[in-house]
Amino acid sequence: MSRNDNNDPTMTKAHAIKGRIKDAMRKWRAAKQYSQAEAAGILGISRRTYEKYEGDPGRGIPYHVLAQFCLVAEVDTDWLLLGKKRRKTAPPAMPVLVKAAQKIKIIA
C-alpha cells in the first residue's frame, strides 16, 4: 500500500489531525481579527511560515509552535491533537505553561 493511499487508516488520521489544527488556527485568527502577519508574530514565526501552516494540507507544524498556539488561543491539546472533548479540570497556571513552551522550543 502506498503512503498516499486514501484507504490507509494511519494517513486518514494524520490528515484529520492536520485539518483540525489548521481549522483551529484559522478560526482563532478570524475570531481575534488578526492578519496572518499578526498571528505569526504572536506565535514567533514568519508570516510566510504561518501562511503555509494554515494553508498547506500536507505541511506539519512543529511541536513548539503547537504548544505556543494552544497557550495563546486557549485550546486544549487533547482536543486539538486527539479530537477528545475538553477536560473539566482547571488548566494549569499560566507560568507553568509558559515554562513548558519555552522548554519545548529549546528542545526543538
N, C-alpha and C positions, 0 to 999 in steps of 0.2 A: 504494500500500500504506500503510495507516495505521500509526502508531508503535506501536499496541497489538496489531498482528497477531502472533500466536504463531509464524507461519512466517518472520518476519523474522530472519535469522541474527544480525544485529547485536544485536537485542534479546534473543535467546536467550543469546548470550554474556554480555551485560551482566547478565542475570538470574542466570546461573550464577556469575559472579564475586561479585555481591552475596550470593548464597546461601552461597558458600564463606566469605566474610568473616563473615557473621552466624553461621554454624555454628561457625567457629573461635572467635569471641568467646564464644559460649555454652559451648563445650567448655572453653575456658580458665577461664572463671569457675567452672564446675562443678568442675573439677579442683582449683582453688585454694580452693574452698568460699567464694567471695566472694559477697556480696549484690550486687545491681545498684548500690546506692549505693557500696559499697566499690570495685567495679570502676570506676565513674565517677570516683571520687576519684583513683584511681591514674592514670587517663587524663587527668585535668584537665578533666573535663566534668561537667555536672549529671546527677543520676540520671535525670531525665525524658528528657534527650537520649540518654543511654546506652540507656534502655529503648526509645526509638524506633529507634536504630541496630540494636539486637538484634532487634527485633520487626517493624518495618515493612519488608516485602519491596521496596517501591519507593523507600525512602529511601537516598540516597547518604551516604557518610561522608567528611568532609574528609581530605585527604592527611596533615595534621599529626596527626590522630587515628590514622590507619592506621599512620603511622611510629611513634608512641608505643606503639601496640598491639603492633607487631612487636618493638619493643625489650623491653617488659616480659613479653610472652608467649613470647619467643624463637621467633618464627615467621618463616620465610623468606619474603621478599616475592615472590620468583618463584613459589613455590607458592601463596601467598595470592592474588595477582593473576592469574597465568597458568596455574595448575594444574600447573606443572612440578615435577618431583621436586627435592628439596633437593640443593644442590651439596655436594660432598665437601671443598671447601676450607674452611679455618678462617675463622670470622667475623671481621670487623674488631674491633679493640679497642673496648671499651665507650665510652671517652671520645670516640672518633671518631663513634660512632653517636649519642651524646647531643648533640654539637655539630651534627650533621646534622639531628636532630629539632628542635633549637632554631632553626636557620636556617629550616627548613620552616615552623615555627609563626610566625616573624616575617613571612615572606612571605605566608602565608595570611591 
